[in-house]
């Protein structure tokens, strides 16, 4: 697998943002949606890498259901 693109996820991202408007927007996304956890991402990667040997999952976009 070459590329994993997670959507709204519970991380430390944004805690050090200086732009309070962006920080508030990010916090609102995390409360309005059910954000992904590290375990969600890990489970999805485990699922993708368990594909048959002749299957190549080159890109994985993982988002909460409400996001897309």
PDB file of N, CA, C and O in Angstrom:
ATOM      1  N   UNK A   1       0.851  -1.164   0.000  1.00  0.00           N
ATOM      2  CA  UNK A   1       0.000   0.000   0.000  1.00  0.00           C
ATOM      3  C   UNK A   1       0.897   1.227   0.000  1.00  0.00           C
ATOM      4  O   UNK A   1       1.854   1.323   0.769  1.00  0.00           O
ATOM      5  N   UNK A   2       0.575   2.134  -0.855  1.00  0.00           N
ATOM      6  CA  UNK A   2       1.429   3.308  -1.011  1.00  0.00           C
ATOM      7  C   UNK A   2       0.892   4.566  -0.346  1.00  0.00           C
ATOM      8  O   UNK A   2       1.668   5.442   0.033  1.00  0.00           O
ATOM      9  N   UNK A   3      -0.432   4.668  -0.199  1.00  0.00           N
ATOM     10  CA  UNK A   3      -0.988   5.930   0.257  1.00  0.00           C
ATOM     11  C   UNK A   3      -2.243   5.686   1.091  1.00  0.00           C
ATOM     12  O   UNK A   3      -3.175   5.023   0.637  1.00  0.00           O
ATOM     13  N   UNK A   4      -2.263   6.221   2.308  1.00  0.00           N
ATOM     14  CA  UNK A   4      -3.442   6.159   3.166  1.00  0.00           C
ATOM     15  C   UNK A   4      -3.862   7.593   3.458  1.00  0.00           C
ATOM     16  O   UNK A   4      -3.075   8.383   3.981  1.00  0.00           O
ATOM     17  N   UNK A   5      -5.105   7.927   3.119  1.00  0.00           N
ATOM     18  CA  UNK A   5      -5.621   9.283   3.312  1.00  0.00           C
ATOM     19  C   UNK A   5      -6.804   9.246   4.274  1.00  0.00           C
ATOM     20  O   UNK A   5      -7.924   8.941   3.863  1.00  0.00           O
ATOM     21  N   UNK A   6      -6.570   9.552   5.544  1.00  0.00           N
ATOM     22  CA  UNK A   6      -7.675   9.535   6.507  1.00  0.00           C
ATOM     23  C   UNK A   6      -8.460  10.847   6.495  1.00  0.00           C
ATOM     24  O   UNK A   6      -7.913  11.916   6.224  1.00  0.00           O
ATOM     25  N   UNK A   7      -9.739  10.737   6.791  1.00  0.00           N
ATOM     26  CA  UNK A   7     -10.579  11.917   6.938  1.00  0.00           C
ATOM     27  C   UNK A   7     -10.451  12.464   8.351  1.00  0.00           C
ATOM     28  O   UNK A   7      -9.380  12.413   8.956  1.00  0.00           O
ATOM     29  N   UNK A   8     -11.554  12.987   8.867  1.00  0.00           N
ATOM     30  CA  UNK A   8     -11.550  13.566  10.213  1.00  0.00           C
ATOM     31  C   UNK A   8     -11.193  12.472  11.214  1.00  0.00           C
ATOM     32  O   UNK A   8     -11.882  11.458  11.326  1.00  0.00           O
ATOM     33  N   UNK A   9     -10.115  12.699  11.928  1.00  0.00           N
ATOM     34  CA  UNK A   9      -9.542  11.698  12.820  1.00  0.00           C
ATOM     35  C   UNK A   9      -9.188  12.327  14.159  1.00  0.00           C
ATOM     36  O   UNK A   9      -8.836  13.505  14.225  1.00  0.00           O
ATOM     37  N   UNK A  10      -9.280  11.553  15.210  1.00  0.00           N
ATOM     38  CA  UNK A  10      -8.874  12.018  16.533  1.00  0.00           C
ATOM     39  C   UNK A  10      -7.342  12.003  16.575  1.00  0.00           C
ATOM     40  O   UNK A  10      -6.725  10.941  16.654  1.00  0.00           O
ATOM     41  N   UNK A  11      -6.747  13.179  16.521  1.00  0.00           N
ATOM     42  CA  UNK A  11      -5.292  13.322  16.609  1.00  0.00           C
ATOM     43  C   UNK A  11      -4.969  14.619  17.333  1.00  0.00           C
ATOM     44  O   UNK A  11      -5.864  15.363  17.735  1.00  0.00           O
ATOM     45  N   UNK A  12      -3.686  14.876  17.494  1.00  0.00           N
ATOM     46  CA  UNK A  12      -3.249  16.141  18.097  1.00  0.00           C
ATOM     47  C   UNK A  12      -3.237  17.280  17.068  1.00  0.00           C
ATOM     48  O   UNK A  12      -2.958  18.427  17.419  1.00  0.00           O
ATOM     49  N   UNK A  13      -3.537  16.971  15.814  1.00  0.00           N
ATOM     50  CA  UNK A  13      -3.555  17.984  14.760  1.00  0.00           C
ATOM     51  C   UNK A  13      -4.440  19.159  15.169  1.00  0.00           C
ATOM     52  O   UNK A  13      -5.593  18.973  15.558  1.00  0.00           O
ATOM     53  N   UNK A  14      -3.906  20.336  15.082  1.00  0.00           N
ATOM     54  CA  UNK A  14      -4.673  21.539  15.354  1.00  0.00           C
ATOM     55  C   UNK A  14      -4.499  22.117  16.736  1.00  0.00           C
ATOM     56  O   UNK A  14      -4.861  23.269  16.972  1.00  0.00           O
ATOM     57  N   UNK A  15      -3.956  21.348  17.651  1.00  0.00           N
ATOM     58  CA  UNK A  15      -3.806  21.861  19.013  1.00  0.00           C
ATOM     59  C   UNK A  15      -2.859  23.056  19.081  1.00  0.00           C
ATOM     60  O   UNK A  15      -2.968  23.888  19.981  1.00  0.00           O
ATOM     61  N   UNK A  16      -1.942  23.139  18.140  1.00  0.00           N
ATOM     62  CA  UNK A  16      -0.996  24.248  18.157  1.00  0.00           C
ATOM     63  C   UNK A  16      -1.293  25.301  17.090  1.00  0.00           C
ATOM     64  O   UNK A  16      -0.450  26.155  16.813  1.00  0.00           O
ATOM     65  N   UNK A  17      -2.487  25.248  16.488  1.00  0.00           N
ATOM     66  CA  UNK A  17      -2.866  26.246  15.480  1.00  0.00           C
ATOM     67  C   UNK A  17      -2.947  27.630  16.113  1.00  0.00           C
ATOM     68  O   UNK A  17      -3.457  27.788  17.222  1.00  0.00           O
ATOM     69  N   UNK A  18      -2.448  28.610  15.411  1.00  0.00           N
ATOM     70  CA  UNK A  18      -2.544  29.992  15.899  1.00  0.00           C
ATOM     71  C   UNK A  18      -3.834  30.648  15.441  1.00  0.00           C
ATOM     72  O   UNK A  18      -4.321  31.579  16.082  1.00  0.00           O
ATOM     73  N   UNK A  19      -4.391  30.170  14.338  1.00  0.00           N
ATOM     74  CA  UNK A  19      -5.633  30.724  13.797  1.00  0.00           C
ATOM     75  C   UNK A  19      -6.804  30.125  14.582  1.00  0.00           C
ATOM     76  O   UNK A  19      -7.169  28.967  14.376  1.00  0.00           O
ATOM     77  N   UNK A  20      -7.386  30.915  15.474  1.00  0.00           N
ATOM     78  CA  UNK A  20      -8.449  30.395  16.338  1.00  0.00           C
ATOM     79  C   UNK A  20      -9.696  30.021  15.548  1.00  0.00           C
ATOM     80  O   UNK A  20     -10.429  29.120  15.957  1.00  0.00           O
ATOM     81  N   UNK A  21      -9.952  30.686  14.433  1.00  0.00           N
ATOM     82  CA  UNK A  21     -11.102  30.341  13.598  1.00  0.00           C
ATOM     83  C   UNK A  21     -10.944  28.937  13.031  1.00  0.00           C
ATOM     84  O   UNK A  21     -11.891  28.150  13.045  1.00  0.00           O
ATOM     85  N   UNK A  22      -9.753  28.619  12.532  1.00  0.00           N
ATOM     86  CA  UNK A  22      -9.492  27.286  11.998  1.00  0.00           C
ATOM     87  C   UNK A  22      -9.516  26.245  13.109  1.00  0.00           C
ATOM     88  O   UNK A  22     -10.024  25.141  12.914  1.00  0.00           O
ATOM     89  N   UNK A  23      -8.978  26.582  14.255  1.00  0.00           N
ATOM     90  CA  UNK A  23      -8.972  25.661  15.390  1.00  0.00           C
ATOM     91  C   UNK A  23     -10.410  25.341  15.814  1.00  0.00           C
ATOM     92  O   UNK A  23     -10.737  24.188  16.095  1.00  0.00           O
ATOM     93  N   UNK A  24     -11.254  26.353  15.856  1.00  0.00           N
ATOM     94  CA  UNK A  24     -12.661  26.163  16.212  1.00  0.00           C
ATOM     95  C   UNK A  24     -13.375  25.320  15.161  1.00  0.00           C
ATOM     96  O   UNK A  24     -14.175  24.446  15.494  1.00  0.00           O
ATOM     97  N   UNK A  25     -13.083  25.586  13.896  1.00  0.00           N
ATOM     98  CA  UNK A  25     -13.694  24.826  12.805  1.00  0.00           C
ATOM     99  C   UNK A  25     -13.326  23.349  12.886  1.00  0.00           C
ATOM    100  O   UNK A  25     -14.185  22.484  12.718  1.00  0.00           O
ATOM    101  N   UNK A  26     -12.065  23.062  13.142  1.00  0.00           N
ATOM    102  CA  UNK A  26     -11.607  21.686  13.266  1.00  0.00           C
ATOM    103  C   UNK A  26     -12.257  21.006  14.472  1.00  0.00           C
ATOM    104  O   UNK A  26     -12.676  19.851  14.387  1.00  0.00           O
ATOM    105  N   UNK A  27     -12.338  21.717  15.579  1.00  0.00           N
ATOM    106  CA  UNK A  27     -12.976  21.165  16.781  1.00  0.00           C
ATOM    107  C   UNK A  27     -14.454  20.874  16.514  1.00  0.00           C
ATOM    108  O   UNK A  27     -14.982  19.865  16.982  1.00  0.00           O
ATOM    109  N   UNK A  28     -15.113  21.742  15.775  1.00  0.00           N
ATOM    110  CA  UNK A  28     -16.532  21.548  15.456  1.00  0.00           C
ATOM    111  C   UNK A  28     -16.722  20.308  14.576  1.00  0.00           C
ATOM    112  O   UNK A  28     -17.660  19.537  14.777  1.00  0.00           O
ATOM    113  N   UNK A  29     -15.823  20.121  13.597  1.00  0.00           N
ATOM    114  CA  UNK A  29     -15.908  18.922  12.755  1.00  0.00           C
ATOM    115  C   UNK A  29     -15.801  17.671  13.599  1.00  0.00           C
ATOM    116  O   UNK A  29     -16.501  16.687  13.359  1.00  0.00           O
ATOM    117  N   UNK A  30     -14.936  17.709  14.574  1.00  0.00           N
ATOM    118  CA  UNK A  30     -14.720  16.525  15.417  1.00  0.00           C
ATOM    119  C   UNK A  30     -15.892  16.263  16.358  1.00  0.00           C
ATOM    120  O   UNK A  30     -16.070  15.131  16.807  1.00  0.00           O
ATOM    121  N   UNK A  31     -16.692  17.274  16.664  1.00  0.00           N
ATOM    122  CA  UNK A  31     -17.859  17.045  17.515  1.00  0.00           C
ATOM    123  C   UNK A  31     -19.105  16.763  16.685  1.00  0.00           C
ATOM    124  O   UNK A  31     -19.985  16.028  17.132  1.00  0.00           O
ATOM    125  N   UNK A  32     -19.197  17.336  15.474  1.00  0.00           N
ATOM    126  CA  UNK A  32     -20.363  17.121  14.622  1.00  0.00           C
ATOM    127  C   UNK A  32     -20.341  15.746  13.954  1.00  0.00           C
ATOM    128  O   UNK A  32     -21.395  15.171  13.685  1.00  0.00           O
ATOM    129  N   UNK A  33     -19.157  15.223  13.687  1.00  0.00           N
ATOM    130  CA  UNK A  33     -19.002  13.905  13.083  1.00  0.00           C
ATOM    131  C   UNK A  33     -18.526  12.923  14.136  1.00  0.00           C
ATOM    132  O   UNK A  33     -18.066  13.319  15.207  1.00  0.00           O
ATOM    133  N   UNK A  34     -18.638  11.663  13.831  1.00  0.00           N
ATOM    134  CA  UNK A  34     -17.971  10.665  14.674  1.00  0.00           C
ATOM    135  C   UNK A  34     -16.602  10.446  14.043  1.00  0.00           C
ATOM    136  O   UNK A  34     -16.483   9.701  13.071  1.00  0.00           O
ATOM    137  N   UNK A  35     -15.556  11.091  14.588  1.00  0.00           N
ATOM    138  CA  UNK A  35     -14.241  11.018  13.957  1.00  0.00           C
ATOM    139  C   UNK A  35     -13.648   9.617  14.048  1.00  0.00           C
ATOM    140  O   UNK A  35     -13.986   8.835  14.937  1.00  0.00           O
ATOM    141  N   UNK A  36     -12.758   9.321  13.109  1.00  0.00           N
ATOM    142  CA  UNK A  36     -12.054   8.048  13.116  1.00  0.00           C
ATOM    143  C   UNK A  36     -11.038   8.022  14.244  1.00  0.00           C
ATOM    144  O   UNK A  36     -10.528   9.062  14.660  1.00  0.00           O
ATOM    145  N   UNK A  37     -10.752   6.832  14.732  1.00  0.00           N
ATOM    146  CA  UNK A  37      -9.721   6.651  15.749  1.00  0.00           C
ATOM    147  C   UNK A  37      -8.515   5.977  15.099  1.00  0.00           C
ATOM    148  O   UNK A  37      -8.588   5.504  13.965  1.00  0.00           O
ATOM    149  N   UNK A  38      -7.431   5.943  15.819  1.00  0.00           N
ATOM    150  CA  UNK A  38      -6.242   5.238  15.329  1.00  0.00           C
ATOM    151  C   UNK A  38      -6.576   3.769  15.067  1.00  0.00           C
ATOM    152  O   UNK A  38      -6.078   3.173  14.113  1.00  0.00           O
ATOM    153  N   UNK A  39      -7.413   3.200  15.912  1.00  0.00           N
ATOM    154  CA  UNK A  39      -7.810   1.797  15.745  1.00  0.00           C
ATOM    155  C   UNK A  39      -8.619   1.604  14.456  1.00  0.00           C
ATOM    156  O   UNK A  39      -8.463   0.592  13.774  1.00  0.00           O
ATOM    157  N   UNK A  40      -9.483   2.576  14.123  1.00  0.00           N
ATOM    158  CA  UNK A  40     -10.246   2.496  12.872  1.00  0.00           C
ATOM    159  C   UNK A  40      -9.306   2.442  11.672  1.00  0.00           C
ATOM    160  O   UNK A  40      -9.487   1.634  10.761  1.00  0.00           O
ATOM    161  N   UNK A  41      -8.304   3.311  11.685  1.00  0.00           N
ATOM    162  CA  UNK A  41      -7.346   3.350  10.579  1.00  0.00           C
ATOM    163  C   UNK A  41      -6.557   2.049  10.526  1.00  0.00           C
ATOM    164  O   UNK A  41      -6.370   1.476   9.453  1.00  0.00           O
ATOM    165  N   UNK A  42      -6.094   1.582  11.680  1.00  0.00           N
ATOM    166  CA  UNK A  42      -5.320   0.335  11.729  1.00  0.00           C
ATOM    167  C   UNK A  42      -6.148  -0.845  11.239  1.00  0.00           C
ATOM    168  O   UNK A  42      -5.644  -1.680  10.487  1.00  0.00           O
ATOM    169  N   UNK A  43      -7.406  -0.929  11.649  1.00  0.00           N
ATOM    170  CA  UNK A  43      -8.271  -2.027  11.200  1.00  0.00           C
ATOM    171  C   UNK A  43      -8.480  -1.987   9.685  1.00  0.00           C
ATOM    172  O   UNK A  43      -8.500  -3.028   9.028  1.00  0.00           O
ATOM    173  N   UNK A  44      -8.632  -0.794   9.143  1.00  0.00           N
ATOM    174  CA  UNK A  44      -8.836  -0.654   7.702  1.00  0.00           C
ATOM    175  C   UNK A  44      -7.589  -1.050   6.932  1.00  0.00           C
ATOM    176  O   UNK A  44      -7.680  -1.705   5.893  1.00  0.00           O
ATOM    177  N   UNK A  45      -6.427  -0.657   7.433  1.00  0.00           N
ATOM    178  CA  UNK A  45      -5.165  -1.048   6.789  1.00  0.00           C
ATOM    179  C   UNK A  45      -4.999  -2.571   6.862  1.00  0.00           C
ATOM    180  O   UNK A  45      -4.593  -3.198   5.883  1.00  0.00           O
ATOM    181  N   UNK A  46      -5.309  -3.162   8.012  1.00  0.00           N
ATOM    182  CA  UNK A  46      -5.210  -4.617   8.154  1.00  0.00           C
ATOM    183  C   UNK A  46      -6.124  -5.316   7.155  1.00  0.00           C
ATOM    184  O   UNK A  46      -5.741  -6.327   6.567  1.00  0.00           O
ATOM    185  N   UNK A  47      -7.324  -4.785   6.961  1.00  0.00           N
ATOM    186  CA  UNK A  47      -8.254  -5.341   5.980  1.00  0.00           C
ATOM    187  C   UNK A  47      -7.662  -5.267   4.567  1.00  0.00           C
ATOM    188  O   UNK A  47      -7.716  -6.234   3.808  1.00  0.00           O
ATOM    189  N   UNK A  48      -7.100  -4.104   4.232  1.00  0.00           N
ATOM    190  CA  UNK A  48      -6.549  -3.906   2.880  1.00  0.00           C
ATOM    191  C   UNK A  48      -5.354  -4.817   2.621  1.00  0.00           C
ATOM    192  O   UNK A  48      -5.237  -5.381   1.533  1.00  0.00           O
ATOM    193  N   UNK A  49      -4.478  -4.969   3.586  1.00  0.00           N
ATOM    194  CA  UNK A  49      -3.284  -5.783   3.362  1.00  0.00           C
ATOM    195  C   UNK A  49      -3.580  -7.277   3.417  1.00  0.00           C
ATOM    196  O   UNK A  49      -2.731  -8.092   3.057  1.00  0.00           O
ATOM    197  N   UNK A  50      -4.781  -7.639   3.865  1.00  0.00           N
ATOM    198  CA  UNK A  50      -5.150  -9.051   3.866  1.00  0.00           C
ATOM    199  C   UNK A  50      -5.743  -9.491   2.533  1.00  0.00           C
ATOM    200  O   UNK A  50      -6.155 -10.641   2.385  1.00  0.00           O
ATOM    201  N   UNK A  51      -5.788  -8.585   1.568  1.00  0.00           N
ATOM    202  CA  UNK A  51      -6.280  -8.932   0.229  1.00  0.00           C
ATOM    203  C   UNK A  51      -5.377 -10.001  -0.385  1.00  0.00           C
ATOM    204  O   UNK A  51      -4.224 -10.143   0.021  1.00  0.00           O
ATOM    205  N   UNK A  52      -5.887 -10.745  -1.349  1.00  0.00           N
ATOM    206  CA  UNK A  52      -5.058 -11.763  -2.007  1.00  0.00           C
ATOM    207  C   UNK A  52      -3.768 -11.171  -2.570  1.00  0.00           C
ATOM    208  O   UNK A  52      -3.708  -9.984  -2.891  1.00  0.00           O
ATOM    209  N   UNK A  53      -2.753 -11.996  -2.685  1.00  0.00           N
ATOM    210  CA  UNK A  53      -1.422 -11.546  -3.113  1.00  0.00           C
ATOM    211  C   UNK A  53      -1.432 -10.870  -4.484  1.00  0.00           C
ATOM    212  O   UNK A  53      -0.574 -10.033  -4.764  1.00  0.00           O
ATOM    213  N   UNK A  54      -2.378 -11.219  -5.327  1.00  0.00           N
ATOM    214  CA  UNK A  54      -2.416 -10.625  -6.675  1.00  0.00           C
ATOM    215  C   UNK A  54      -3.201  -9.308  -6.720  1.00  0.00           C
ATOM    216  O   UNK A  54      -3.355  -8.713  -7.787  1.00  0.00           O
ATOM    217  N   UNK A  55      -3.693  -8.857  -5.568  1.00  0.00           N
ATOM    218  CA  UNK A  55      -4.457  -7.602  -5.476  1.00  0.00           C
ATOM    219  C   UNK A  55      -3.570  -6.529  -4.864  1.00  0.00           C
ATOM    220  O   UNK A  55      -2.972  -6.739  -3.809  1.00  0.00           O
ATOM    221  N   UNK A  56      -3.483  -5.376  -5.528  1.00  0.00           N
ATOM    222  CA  UNK A  56      -2.693  -4.256  -5.031  1.00  0.00           C
ATOM    223  C   UNK A  56      -3.626  -3.115  -4.635  1.00  0.00           C
ATOM    224  O   UNK A  56      -4.281  -2.518  -5.488  1.00  0.00           O
ATOM    225  N   UNK A  57      -3.682  -2.819  -3.350  1.00  0.00           N
ATOM    226  CA  UNK A  57      -4.431  -1.655  -2.873  1.00  0.00           C
ATOM    227  C   UNK A  57      -3.417  -0.525  -2.819  1.00  0.00           C
ATOM    228  O   UNK A  57      -2.658  -0.411  -1.857  1.00  0.00           O
ATOM    229  N   UNK A  58      -3.403   0.307  -3.849  1.00  0.00           N
ATOM    230  CA  UNK A  58      -2.385   1.343  -3.966  1.00  0.00           C
ATOM    231  C   UNK A  58      -2.764   2.606  -3.208  1.00  0.00           C
ATOM    232  O   UNK A  58      -1.891   3.373  -2.801  1.00  0.00           O
ATOM    233  N   UNK A  59      -4.049   2.826  -3.018  1.00  0.00           N
ATOM    234  CA  UNK A  59      -4.497   4.039  -2.339  1.00  0.00           C
ATOM    235  C   UNK A  59      -5.710   3.695  -1.493  1.00  0.00           C
ATOM    236  O   UNK A  59      -6.582   2.936  -1.917  1.00  0.00           O
ATOM    237  N   UNK A  60      -5.758   4.259  -0.296  1.00  0.00           N
ATOM    238  CA  UNK A  60      -6.849   3.972   0.618  1.00  0.00           C
ATOM    239  C   UNK A  60      -7.341   5.290   1.202  1.00  0.00           C
ATOM    240  O   UNK A  60      -6.613   5.960   1.934  1.00  0.00           O
ATOM    241  N   UNK A  61      -8.575   5.659   0.878  1.00  0.00           N
ATOM    242  CA  UNK A  61      -9.196   6.862   1.430  1.00  0.00           C
ATOM    243  C   UNK A  61     -10.201   6.386   2.470  1.00  0.00           C
ATOM    244  O   UNK A  61     -11.142   5.662   2.147  1.00  0.00           O
ATOM    245  N   UNK A  62      -9.996   6.797   3.723  1.00  0.00           N
ATOM    246  CA  UNK A  62     -10.816   6.323   4.839  1.00  0.00           C
ATOM    247  C   UNK A  62     -11.425   7.548   5.521  1.00  0.00           C
ATOM    248  O   UNK A  62     -10.708   8.376   6.082  1.00  0.00           O
ATOM    249  N   UNK A  63     -12.754   7.655   5.466  1.00  0.00           N
ATOM    250  CA  UNK A  63     -13.433   8.806   6.067  1.00  0.00           C
ATOM    251  C   UNK A  63     -14.609   8.336   6.910  1.00  0.00           C
ATOM    252  O   UNK A  63     -15.151   7.258   6.668  1.00  0.00           O
ATOM    253  N   UNK A  64     -15.011   9.133   7.897  1.00  0.00           N
ATOM    254  CA  UNK A  64     -16.215   8.799   8.627  1.00  0.00           C
ATOM    255  C   UNK A  64     -17.419   8.798   7.667  1.00  0.00           C
ATOM    256  O   UNK A  64     -17.427   9.529   6.677  1.00  0.00           O
ATOM    257  N   UNK A  65     -18.416   7.987   7.962  1.00  0.00           N
ATOM    258  CA  UNK A  65     -19.587   7.881   7.095  1.00  0.00           C
ATOM    259  C   UNK A  65     -20.200   9.264   6.842  1.00  0.00           C
ATOM    260  O   UNK A  65     -20.577   9.568   5.711  1.00  0.00           O
ATOM    261  N   UNK A  66     -20.303  10.096   7.871  1.00  0.00           N
ATOM    262  CA  UNK A  66     -20.924  11.416   7.724  1.00  0.00           C
ATOM    263  C   UNK A  66     -20.087  12.350   6.847  1.00  0.00           C
ATOM    264  O   UNK A  66     -20.613  13.327   6.315  1.00  0.00           O
ATOM    265  N   UNK A  67     -18.817  12.067   6.695  1.00  0.00           N
ATOM    266  CA  UNK A  67     -17.935  12.944   5.901  1.00  0.00           C
ATOM    267  C   UNK A  67     -18.022  12.640   4.424  1.00  0.00           C
ATOM    268  O   UNK A  67     -17.741  13.505   3.595  1.00  0.00           O
ATOM    269  N   UNK A  68     -18.402  11.444   4.088  1.00  0.00           N
ATOM    270  CA  UNK A  68     -18.418  11.265   2.673  1.00  0.00           C
ATOM    271  C   UNK A  68     -18.644   9.985   2.076  1.00  0.00           C
ATOM    272  O   UNK A  68     -18.651   9.868   0.851  1.00  0.00           O
TER     273      UNK A  68
END
